[in-house]
């Protein structure tokens, strides 16, 4: 998708934020936006915004800014959100069930194909329109479904390897990992994106402490 072959991780990490702001503008009916206004939303410089988009193509017009619908559609394609990727969830406890019920996978362009959990109290229940199956039956369940692309792993940490093995049996190409388990052995054949909620909270704590220290020093 890149016009230059290599795109830095810093740019890639900003793309979902661009998408989020543009999606809000798209829904609000905003037709045009300048690099300066978009930069203000992103807390970047207009030059940085232009450089980021230049990695993928020429989306703006000098003096006119960006067409919001066109830019929204282009970033949708760049992020792969138009691919209708199929998803399998392994682990339907508090996090897994909440994602199925509330995250809005379908609204975001994904298809949730199946969900698995070993808990007899959960098997057979339906979350987000998907009925939870016993992983012992994974082959039979997946035989009647399209091949999935992404696995969502929301099992306890001690079950991370076993859960990833279930996803491997499903044939996923990428894992969205909410556990603290080490999935290094799977990374040779599968993309792994780790989600560490505690890291995010710790980062927020650092920023809060830093802010309070600066306020104290200014007194």
N, C-alpha and C positions, 0 to 999 in steps of 0.2 A: 504493500500500500504506500510505502514511502517513495518519494521521487528520487531520493538520494541513497537509498539502500540501508543506511543506519540511522536510527532515531534513538536519542538518549532516553534513559529511564525517567529522567526528570520531565521530559516532554510527555512521555507515555502516561506518567502519573497525573499530569495536568489534564489530559484529555477527558476523563470522566467529569471533572469539574466544569470544563467548557460545555460538555454535553448537558450537564444539569442546568446551568444557567440558560443555555440556548433553548432547552426544552421548556423551561418556565416562560421564556419570551415567546416561544412558538405557541404555547397554549394561551398566552395573553393577547395574541394577535399582533405583536410587534413585528414590523416588516423589515426594518433596517437598523443596523447598529454599527457604530464606528469602533475602530480598534481602541480608541481612548476610553469609550464607555465600557467596553468589554474588559479592558485592562483594569478599570476601577472596580468592577465586580470581582475580578480575580486577584486583586492586590498585586498587579504586575505593571510593567511599563507597556505602552503601546508597541514599542519596538520588539519586546519579548513576544507579545501576542502575534505579531506579524511573522517573526522568526519561527515560532511554533507551527503556524499554519503553512509556512513556506516549505516545511519538511514534507508536506503531502500534496501541495498543489497551489495554484493561484486562485484563491477564493474571493478576494476582495477587489474593489475598483477604486482607483485613486480618486479621492474627494467624495466618494459615495459610501464607503464603508462596506459592510457585509450584508448580503441578503440573508436574513435570519433563517428562512425556510431552507434555502440551499445549503447554508453552512451546517444547520442542524442535520440535514440528510447526509451530508458528506461525512460528518463526524460519526453519525450512526453507522455508516458503512465501514469507516476506519476502525471503529471499536468492534465491529462484527455483530452489532445488535440487530442487524437485519437478517441474520443467518437462521433464526428460529431454532437455536441449539436445544437439543434434548437433555434433560436433567434427571439424574437419579439421586435420591437422598438416602443416606445410610445413617441411621440414628434419629429416632423420632421422639426424643425426650423434650425437655423444655425449649431448647434452642431450635431443634429440628422442627417441632410442631409449630412453633411461633413463626419460623420462616415460611413454612407451607401455608399457614393461615393468613399471615399478614404482610409478607414481603412483596407479594404481587409479581411473581415470576412471569405469569402470562402477560400481564400488562407491560412488562419490561421486554417482552419479545422472546421469552423462553417457554419451552414445553416441559412440564414436569411429567415424566413418564411412569415413574415408580418410586416407592419408598419402602425401606426395609428396617426392621428392628427385631431384636431377639426377645423382647419383653412380651410375654403372653397377654399382658393387660393392654398392650398397644396394638398387637397384631389384629387385623380385621377392622380397626377403626379408620375413619376417613378424616383427613386433614387437607384443607385446600383442594378438595375434590379428588384426592388421591387416597386409595385404600392401602394401608400398611400391610406388607407381606413378610412372612418368615424368610430370613436369608437362606435357610436350608433349601428353599424352593426357588432360588434365584435363577437357575437355568430355565426352569419351566416358565417362570413369570416373564423373563426377558425374551424367550423364544417367540412370544406373540407381540412383541413391541419393536418399534424402530430402534436401531442401535443408538445409544445415548452418546453425548459428547462430553458432558461435564458431570462429575460426581460431587455432591455436597456431603462432607464428612462431619457429622455432629455427634459423634459417640464420645463416651468418657475417654480420657487420655490413655488409660491402660488398654483400651480396645482399639486404638488407632490403627495398628498394623492389621488386625483382623478385619476392621471395617474397610481399610484400603484394599485388602484382598478381595472382598466382596465387590467393590467397585471395579477392580481389575477383571473379575469374572463377567461383570456387566459390559466391559469393553470400552469404558470411558477413556478419553484422551487427555483429560485435565481434571484436577481435584481442587475444590475450594475447601480448604482444611481449617475447621474451627477448633481442632484439638491442639494440644501442646505436644503431641507425639511426633517423633522423628520419622519422616517419610522419605528419607534420603534414598533408600533402596528402591523406591518407586520412581524417582526423578529421572532415571535413565530412559524410561519409556513413557512417562506421564508428566505433563506440566503440573506443578503444584504451586498454588497460591495460598500462603498461610494467613490466617486472620487471628491476630492476637489482641483481644479486647483489653487485656490488662496492660499491654504496651501502650495502647492509645490513652488509657486512663493515666498511666504513669507520665506520659508526655504532657498531658493536660496539667497534672500536678506540678511538673517542673515549670511550666509556663506560668502557673498561678504563683508559685513560690518566687520565681524571678520577678514577676510583676510587683508582688508585695515588697520584695527587697528593694526594688527601685523606688517605690513610693516612700519606703522608710528612709532611704538614703537622701531623698529629695527634701525631707523635712528640715 
